[in-house]
Amino acid sequence: MFMEYPPCIKINPQGNAEYTVIWLHGLGADGNDFAPVVPGLRLPEEKHVRFVFPNAPAMPVSVNNGHVMPAWYDVYAMDLMAKIDVEGILRSVDYLQALVEAEIQAGIRPGRIFLAGFSQGGVIALATALRMPLPLAGVIALSTYLPESVPLDSSTPRQIFQAHGRMDTVVSCSVGMDACTRLRQMGHTVDWHEYDMAHTVCAEEVVAIRDWLLGRL
């Protein structure tokens, strides 16, 4: 099925970019959702980090009675693991891979590209990182999960920052922890963080993301 992906929102540094963070939003949101996080990260200007915020295509979402909204893939039920839209996930993985390739063509080395995502966006960020052999800088996976039915290739070790809210009723903390366990079993390095919050992002989490990024820039 053909999907039209709207243009990305980009926040460029002063001068030429040396690193890129591609950050995917969650279900029903858009690329503007996480743009306000950039000032809060307070990354040094001399690191020259570009942020790219893709926009998911609009599509009917089954769990919301077919209401059309931005989505990286369809969600069939509140039980996220009951039935997985593997085709939709892989379609968005292909799109994110194309965005990575575009950054490489723009002069950013693969080892200086981070993938980030919240909820649905985190699924795509993780699946993309685990399906491509390029030496990416790392993955930021927030309030998300990792469906076992999505085919992966875990042969390239990844550095992963994973965070979740203990009171998350949309994507339960337990499925996030299951993903963490699985990722570690695959041989990836996962820095796990959990917070007293629901399906959102908190200030303490942003500070932790900043510290994690600074350790890899």
VMD Tcl script that draws the C-alpha trace (Angstrom):
set ca {
  {0.00 0.00 0.00}
  {1.38 3.41 -0.98}
  {1.70 5.92 1.83}
  {2.46 9.60 1.45}
  {4.92 10.79 4.08}
  {4.73 14.56 4.71}
  {8.01 16.52 4.80}
  {10.19 16.27 7.89}
  {10.70 19.10 10.35}
  {14.41 19.89 10.69}
  {16.31 21.88 13.31}
  {19.78 22.61 11.99}
  {22.79 23.73 13.99}
  {24.93 26.77 13.28}
  {27.34 25.72 10.57}
  {27.59 22.25 9.06}
  {25.93 19.40 10.93}
  {28.26 16.71 12.30}
  {25.63 14.51 13.99}
  {21.97 13.78 13.29}
  {19.16 12.63 15.57}
  {16.12 11.33 13.67}
  {13.22 11.36 16.17}
  {9.85 9.72 15.46}
  {6.63 10.75 17.20}
  {3.89 8.53 18.58}
  {0.40 7.63 17.34}
  {-1.80 10.62 16.49}
  {0.98 13.17 16.95}
  {3.24 14.79 14.36}
  {6.80 15.95 13.85}
  {6.24 19.02 16.02}
  {5.63 16.85 19.08}
  {9.25 16.48 20.17}
  {10.78 19.58 18.60}
  {10.37 21.49 21.93}
  {12.63 18.90 23.61}
  {15.67 20.15 21.65}
  {16.27 23.31 23.74}
  {15.77 21.26 26.90}
  {18.58 18.91 25.90}
  {21.01 21.86 25.99}
  {23.52 20.14 23.73}
  {26.72 22.12 23.16}
  {26.58 24.17 19.96}
  {30.06 23.00 19.00}
  {28.71 19.44 18.62}
  {26.68 20.64 15.58}
  {23.72 18.28 16.01}
  {20.89 18.31 13.46}
  {17.46 17.07 14.57}
  {15.09 15.56 12.04}
  {11.46 15.01 13.05}
  {9.60 12.91 10.46}
  {5.82 13.03 10.04}
  {3.87 9.79 9.85}
  {1.31 9.41 7.04}
  {-2.40 9.74 7.82}
  {-4.19 6.39 7.89}
  {-7.23 4.70 9.46}
  {-6.34 3.21 12.84}
  {-8.39 0.15 13.79}
  {-8.20 0.57 17.58}
  {-9.67 4.07 17.16}
  {-12.67 2.85 15.14}
  {-10.93 3.52 11.84}
  {-10.40 7.22 12.57}
  {-7.77 8.66 10.25}
  {-4.71 10.02 12.06}
  {-0.92 10.12 11.73}
  {0.37 6.59 12.35}
  {3.51 4.65 11.54}
  {1.41 1.46 11.33}
  {-2.04 0.21 12.25}
  {-2.94 -0.80 15.81}
  {-5.63 -3.45 15.96}
  {-6.41 -3.66 19.68}
  {-5.52 -2.25 23.10}
  {-3.55 -5.45 23.62}
  {-0.55 -4.34 21.57}
  {0.83 -7.86 21.24}
  {-2.43 -9.53 20.16}
  {-2.05 -8.81 16.44}
  {0.78 -6.89 14.80}
  {0.71 -4.87 11.58}
  {4.06 -6.24 10.44}
  {3.60 -4.96 6.89}
  {2.96 -1.44 8.17}
  {5.94 -1.54 10.51}
  {8.28 -2.70 7.74}
  {6.93 -0.01 5.41}
  {7.85 2.67 7.96}
  {11.19 0.96 8.61}
  {11.94 1.32 4.89}
  {11.04 5.00 5.12}
  {13.31 5.57 8.13}
  {16.14 3.73 6.36}
  {15.68 6.15 3.45}
  {15.98 9.09 5.87}
  {19.20 7.60 7.26}
  {20.56 7.25 3.74}
  {19.63 10.87 3.01}
  {21.66 11.99 6.04}
  {24.61 9.93 4.85}
  {24.33 11.52 1.41}
  {24.31 14.90 3.16}
  {27.70 14.10 4.68}
  {26.86 12.59 8.09}
  {28.75 9.39 8.81}
  {26.50 6.45 9.84}
  {28.26 6.21 13.21}
  {27.08 9.74 13.97}
  {23.39 9.12 13.31}
  {21.03 8.44 16.22}
  {17.53 7.00 15.85}
  {14.94 8.00 18.43}
  {11.26 7.35 18.87}
  {8.35 7.51 21.29}
  {5.75 4.73 21.52}
  {4.97 3.72 17.89}
  {7.96 5.77 16.80}
  {10.15 3.81 19.19}
  {9.05 0.54 17.58}
  {10.15 1.88 14.18}
  {13.44 3.24 15.54}
  {14.32 -0.08 17.19}
  {13.20 -2.23 14.25}
  {15.18 -0.07 11.81}
  {18.34 -0.22 13.91}
  {17.97 -4.00 14.20}
  {17.43 -4.49 10.47}
  {20.30 -2.47 9.01}
  {24.04 -3.26 9.27}
  {25.27 0.34 9.42}
  {27.25 1.34 12.55}
  {24.70 3.79 13.96}
  {25.56 5.98 16.95}
  {22.68 4.64 19.05}
  {18.95 4.38 19.62}
  {16.66 6.25 22.01}
  {13.54 4.15 22.66}
  {10.91 5.86 24.80}
  {7.72 4.28 26.22}
  {7.82 1.62 23.55}
  {7.93 -2.11 22.85}
  {9.33 -4.63 20.38}
  {6.89 -7.07 18.70}
  {8.39 -10.53 18.30}
  {6.68 -11.02 14.93}
  {8.79 -8.29 13.29}
  {11.79 -9.93 11.56}
  {15.09 -8.58 12.89}
  {18.81 -9.07 12.37}
  {20.61 -8.45 15.66}
  {24.12 -9.07 14.33}
  {25.21 -5.41 14.65}
  {25.50 -4.47 18.36}
  {23.62 -1.31 19.32}
  {23.85 1.21 22.15}
  {20.27 1.80 23.33}
  {18.75 4.27 25.78}
  {15.37 2.92 26.86}
  {12.95 4.67 29.21}
  {9.41 3.98 30.38}
  {6.77 5.24 32.79}
  {5.78 2.95 35.63}
  {2.18 4.22 35.38}
  {1.89 3.88 31.60}
  {-1.53 2.44 30.73}
  {-1.07 2.74 26.94}
  {2.17 0.77 26.59}
  {2.66 -0.99 29.89}
  {6.03 -0.82 31.59}
  {6.12 -4.61 31.59}
  {6.21 -4.85 27.77}
  {8.95 -2.23 27.76}
  {10.94 -4.31 30.23}
  {10.31 -7.40 28.09}
  {11.81 -5.53 25.12}
  {14.81 -4.53 27.23}
  {15.41 -8.14 28.27}
  {15.11 -9.34 24.68}
  {17.47 -6.65 23.38}
  {20.08 -7.57 25.97}
  {19.72 -11.25 25.09}
  {20.43 -10.27 21.47}
  {23.71 -8.75 22.61}
  {22.78 -5.07 22.60}
  {23.75 -2.66 25.37}
  {20.62 -1.18 26.94}
  {20.58 1.63 29.51}
  {17.18 1.15 31.15}
  {15.42 4.04 32.93}
  {11.95 4.13 34.48}
  {10.02 7.00 35.99}
  {6.84 7.69 37.98}
  {4.90 8.90 34.96}
  {2.23 7.77 32.50}
  {2.56 7.58 28.68}
  {4.61 10.74 28.34}
  {8.09 12.21 28.80}
  {9.29 13.90 32.00}
  {11.99 16.47 32.73}
  {14.17 13.94 34.57}
  {14.05 11.72 31.49}
  {15.18 14.57 29.22}
  {18.19 15.14 31.49}
  {19.05 11.44 31.29}
  {18.77 11.51 27.48}
  {21.08 14.53 27.42}
  {23.69 12.78 29.56}
  {23.46 9.66 27.38}
  {23.85 11.67 24.18}
  {26.79 13.67 25.53}
  {28.56 10.42 26.26}
  {28.32 9.53 22.57}
  {28.87 12.83 20.77}
}
mol new
graphics top color blue
foreach p $ca { graphics top sphere $p radius 0.5 }
foreach p [lrange $ca 0 end-1] q [lrange $ca 1 end] { graphics top cylinder $p $q radius 0.2 }
display resetview
